[in-house]
């Protein structure tokens, strides 16, 4: 194992890691990466979930993207959301709560406009906002050409999908929460 500290596998100079548990993992545990330094706010990225939903992990990771968020951007977006009563108690983004995400095409990474993030369980109180077309505010309609969205009040491991023109895309992803870090959620639509 490379640089294991308190159950965390640290990467080497090439960004690679190899981790082995002390015994069989019997619970569905998700693996996350926490990245950030300098001008980037700490960001949490899912890198693997059990292949069978219970305990089996395949080789490598199921996620290839590690995202960071510029601190200045989070500050700007938090300012844009100050007038939204659903966000006022959790601002600035990332300090107490916050997910930042993007909907994009899998083939080329281009952002997708007109997508909505849909929680799969109705019992949660997630509040979702989309960066508007001008990039100067947020609304509750759908993604603009940037494909960007933010949300708060999601449950740990809450599952989401994307809808485009009212049709589910079946690109499921799970959110997380953290204090002092923003969680990233990227949807790659085929």
GIURQUI-V426146 format. One record per pair of residues at least 6 apart in sequence whose C-alpha atoms are under 6 Angstrom apart, sorted by the first residue. I is the first residue (numbers start at 1). GAP is how many residues later the second one is. Records with the same first field share a line. If there is no record, write none. Layout:
BEGIN
I->GAP, GAP
END
This chain:
BEGIN
1->17, 18
2->15, 16
3->6, 7
9->10
11->6
26->29
27->27, 28
28->26, 27
30->18, 19
31->16, 17
32->13, 14, 15
33->11, 12
34->9, 10
35->7, 8
36->6
39->31, 32
40->29, 30, 31
41->28, 29, 30
42->139
43->25, 138, 139, 140
44->139
45->139
47->14, 16
48->13, 14
50->6, 7
51->6
78->14, 15
80->57
82->6
90->6
94->86, 87, 88
95->84, 85
96->83
98->53, 54, 84
99->51, 52, 83, 84, 85
100->50, 84
101->47, 48, 83, 84, 85
102->45, 46, 84
103->8, 9, 44, 84
104->6, 7, 8, 84
105->83, 84
106->82, 83, 84
111->35, 36
112->35
113->30, 31, 32, 34
114->28, 29
115->27, 28, 48, 49
116->26, 46, 47
117->45
118->42, 43, 44
119->41
120->39, 40
126->26, 27, 28
127->24, 25
128->22, 23
129->9, 10, 11, 20, 21
130->8, 9, 10, 12, 13, 19
131->6, 7, 17, 18
132->6, 12
133->11
156->20, 21
157->17, 18, 19
158->16, 17
159->14, 15
160->12, 13
161->10, 11
162->6, 7
163->6
END
